[in-house]
Amino acid sequence: MPKMPQAVESYTNYCRSIKNRSEKTVSEYEHDLLTFFRYIKAYNENLDTDDQTLHSIDISRITIQDISKITSEDIMRFLGYAAKDRKNSPITRARKLSSLKGFFKYLVSVQKNLKENPCADIDAPKKRVSLPKFLNLDESLALLSAVENDVENPYRERDYCIITLFLNCGMRLSELTGISLPDLDSELRSMRVIGKGNKERIIYLNEACADSIRKYIAVRGKKGEIKDKDALFISRNHRRISNQMVQKIVYKYLDMANLGNKHYSVHKLRHTAATLMYQTGKVDVRVLKDILGHEQLNTTQIYTHVSDKGMEDAMKQNPLAKKK
């Protein structure tokens, strides 16, 4: 990691030790802030802002005095550069602005190095809300059958358990790979997962989940000595399975189920679980919010807009519905 301004290092340490942010989140903050300060220095010194030039700019000597001169116009200019030159999406630009807001708020409220937050009144870029893509029930069953029928796979029980948990529990990829044996209830009624921001939550296990875990654990230690003994899911090298390996497993079985051309992914399995619970299981959206580990209810409410059977029935009731 290149040397960073002391204020940025202080902020990221604060995020790790006090705010208890995950390492992935802190790395995103660091990347956004370093890009911002390199851009500011390039702009002030009339340097090119292409990736190669920007990456070579030394910002380690930027001081609080330098930071205190940054204005809201500078931040708006940076967001414009991110959109036009870096082709950042509204979601990516919103994340960059969030990183800057958190940083300047820290300098104002915690360190008291600054009197004003220059980005406090800047609104986040408007995001296009898109409906989640998900597997329907038949496709979900086909995906599970693809694993069941892969009889030559020595890790079939593990892979079946992984996909079963995704489709039933709606967990994130990092939550699944982070599961350890002590996180499981002794009777397999529930398990603890660590979500975004290192927040813990309990996920209750249905019969399919408990059964797949039980069958996997029965063969878990038969492929060689396990090095990460607490990890639930073990890779071929006997260590905790990686995010990348789980992604490869999911893509493999999507292809085998003839679903590989539909642009499904691990995250789409999370959408699938949420959609099936809401639409077919009639799960209350507030309960679904807690199952998925969402902080805000409006994040969960996107699932209330997906192919609602009630809307379909309402359209059929239109007196003009049969006019051809």
N, C-alpha and C positions, 0 to 999 in steps of 0.2 A: 504493500500500500504506500503511495507517495506521501511525503510529508504534507501535513495539512495545517491551516491556521490554528493557533492554540485555542481559540474560541470554539472552533468546530470540534477539536479533540475533547475539550471540556464538556461540550454538549452531548457528544455521543457516549462519553463515559457516564454522564448523568442518565441518559436513556437506558443504558445497560444496568447500572447499579441501583438507581432510584426508581425509575419508571418501569423497570423490569421488561423492557422490550426485547423481542427475540433477536438473535444475531442477524437473521435475514432482514428484519425491519431496520436495524441499525445500519447495516450495509447499504440499504437503499437510501437512508438519510445521508450517509457519507457521500455516496455517489452524486446525489442531487446537489448537495452543498458545494462539493468540489467543482462540479460542472458550472454552477452559478458563479462562484468566485473567479474561476478561470475566464468565464465569459466577461465578467465585469472588468477584469484586468485587461483583457484583450481589447474591449471596447474603449477603455480609457486611454490605452496606449496605441490605438489605431493598428492593432494587429489583426491578422486573419482569424476567422472563427471556424475554420474547417477542423475536423476531428484531430488530425495529426498535429496541427499547430496548437490547438487548444490543450491537448494532452501534455504537451511539452512545457507549458507555462508553469513556472514556479510560484506558488501562492503561499508558501510556508511562512513568509514574513508579513503577511497581512495582519494588521493589529486591530484592536478595538477602535482606535481613532479612525482607521480606514473604514471599518464597518459602520461607524456612526455617520459617515457621509453618504451612505446608500439611501436612496429615496424610493418612493413608490413608483416613480417613473422608471427607475432602473429595473425594478422587478417586473413591471409591465413590459418593458423592452425585452427582458430575458424571456418572458413567456411568449412574446411574439417571435423571438428567434427560435425557441423550442418548437413552435408550431410550423413556421415557414422553412427554416433551414434544417432542423433535425426531424421534421415530419412527425413530431410527437402527437399522439392522439389526445383528445380531451381528457381521457382518464389518466394518461401519463402526465399531462400538464397539471392536472388537479393534484396528483401526488407530489409533483415538484413544489407546487405552491404550498401544500400542506407541510412539506419538509421545511420550507423557508419560514412559514408561520410559527411552527414549533420552535425553530432555532431562535428567531427574534423574540418570541415570547419568553424564552428562557433567559435571554440577555436582559430583557426589561424586568421581568417579575422575579426571577431567581437570583441572577448575578447582579442585577441593578446596575449594569454597565451602560445601558441606554435608557433614555427617557421615553422614547416612542417606538412603537413597532411599525415600520414602514409598510408592512403588508397586511396590517390588521383589517383594513377596509376594502381589500381587494377580493372580489367574489371569485369563487372557483369557476373554471370553464364549464359551460353547460354540457353535460354528458348525454349522449343519445341512449335512451333506455331501450334495450332490446330484450325480447322474450328469451328465456333460457331454452337451450336445445337439449332434448332428453330422449331416451329410449322409451318406446311404448312397452306395454306389458309383454307382448309376444316377442319383441326384440330382446327384452331382459331375460326371458326364459330361454331364448335361443343362445344367448351369451353364456348362461350357466350350463346349458347342455353341451356347448362346445368344450368346456373344461371337463365335464363329466366323461365325454367321449374320447378325451385325449389320454387313452390308456397307457401309452408308451412314456408318458411324462412322469418321472420319478418324484416330481414335486406337485403332483396333481392336487393332493389334499390342501397344500398351502395355497396354491393359486385359486382353488375353488373357494377357500375361506376368505381370501382377500377380496374377490369379486362379490361374494355374498355380503360382506360387511359394507362395501361401497354401496351396493344396491339397496340394502336394508336400513343402514344407519345414516347415510348421507354425510359421512365424515370427509374431511379434507385429506389430501395425500399425505401431508406431513403429520397429521394426527394418526393416520394408520401406521406409518412406518415407525412412529414414536411409541407405539404401545409396548409395554413390558408386562411380563407375567404377573408381577405384583399388582398391576392395574386391574386385573380381572377379579371379579367377585368369585369366591370359592365355589359357589353353586352356578356360576355363569349366568347370573341374572342381570348383571350390569358390568360396566367397565369405565374406568376413568381415562379421559383423553386430555391432552394439552393443546388448546386451540390458539388462535391469534392472540398476540400480546401475552403469551404464557399463561392464559387463563384456563383453569381447570373446569371441566364439566363432566357430569355423569351421563353415559349413554346406556339406556336399558336394552337388553338383548332379547330378541324374540326367539322362537324355537329354531328357526333356520340358522340364525347366527350361532346360537349355543351349540347346535349339533355340528356345524362346520368347524367351530373352534375345537370341540371335543375330538373330532376325528383327526384334525390336523395335529393337535398336541400328542396324540397317540403315536404318531410317526415322526414327530419333530426332531427327535434326537437320534434317529437311525441312519443319518447320512454322514456321520463323522462327528468328531468332538466339537461341541459348540463353544466358540470363543466369547461371544457376547451372550452370556448365559441367561440374562434377564430378558433379552429381546424376544418378543413373541414371534415375529416373522424373521426367519433366518435365510440368508442367501446361500449360494452354492459354495462359497468360501467360508461358510460357518459363522458369518458375522451378521449383525443387524442388516436387514435388507435396505437398500437405498431407494430414494425416490425414483431415480432413473430406471432401476430394475423393475419396480412396480409398474411404471409406465410402459416398459417393453412387454411385460406380461399382459397388461390390458390390451395393448394394440395387437398382440399376437392372437388373442382370442376374439377380438372384434373382427379380425380378418377371417379366422376360422368359422365365425358365425355369419359370414358374408355381410358384415356391417362396416367393413373397413373403408368403404367409399362414401360414408355418410358424415365424415368429419367429427366422429365422436371421440371423446378423450376421457381421461380419468375424472376431470372435473365435471364432465357431462353425466357421469355416473352419480355424482352428488346431486346434480339437478334431477336426475331420474328418481332417486329415492325421495326427494322432497315432493316432486310432482305426483308420484304414485301415492304417497301418504296423504297429500291434500285432496287429490281428485277422487281416488278410489277408496282410500281409507277414511275420508271425511275428517281428517285431523284438523283441529282448530288451528288457525294461523298463529296464535300466540304460543301454543304448545310446539308448533313446528319451529318457531323462532328459537326456542330453548334447545330443541333437538339439534338444530343446525349450528348453534353457537353464535347467532347473529346478535350484535349489540342493539341495533335499532329495528323496530317492527317494520319500517318501510322497506328495509332490505328484503325481508321475507315476503312482503306483500306482492312481489312480482309473480309469485306462484299462484296467486289468486286470479291472475289475468290469462293464464295459459289454458286455451281450449276448454272453456267452461261449458259443461253439458247443459247447464241452465240456459246459457245464451243460445246454444244450438236449438234447444227445444222452443225457446221464445221466437226464434226466426221462423220455425215451422208453423207457429200459430198465426202468423200474418195472413190475413184473408186473401192476399195476392200470391201466396206461396205456390199455389198449383196452377197459376195462370201461365200458359206456355204460348 
